[in-house]
Amino acid sequence: MSPVAHSLVPTSARPPKGGCPVTFAYVASHDLQTPLRDIVRYAQMIEHRYKGNLDPDANDFIAFIVDGGKRMTRLINDLLEYSRVSRQSELLRPTSASEAVTLALRYTM
């Protein structure tokens, strides 16, 4: 990345020196949440205030914005969850599939 382009990236969105991708994922997911939440909120306000007053294409465009924003929110939350799981200190160990299924069934029924 050129020095000029690097200077345009917010400091909080830059990976730390050493470039730990998990830390970058955590910081980036947090930095993306607020503007995305604002976009979705304003699109929903327009949707509720002007629904039926705009032509059908405009209503479809607003719905696309809201749906796309919700999908992006899920992706960002998944990225944040990935960064949390990747930073956990407990080591993963092999687990019996039948034990996992038994536990899953116990807590879902």
Sequence and secondary structure as in RCSB ss.txt:
>XXXX:A:sequence
MSPVAHSLVPTSARPPKGGCPVTFAYVASHDLQTPLRDIVRYAQMIEHRYKGNLDPDANDFIAFIVDGGKRMTRL
INDLLEYSRVSRQSELLRPTSASEAVTLALRYTM
>XXXX:A:secstr
  HHHHHHS GGGS  TT  HHHHHHHHHHHHHHHHHHHHHHHHHHHHHHTTTS HHHHHHHHHHHHHHHHHHHH
HHHHHHHHHHHT SS      HHHHHHHHHHHH 
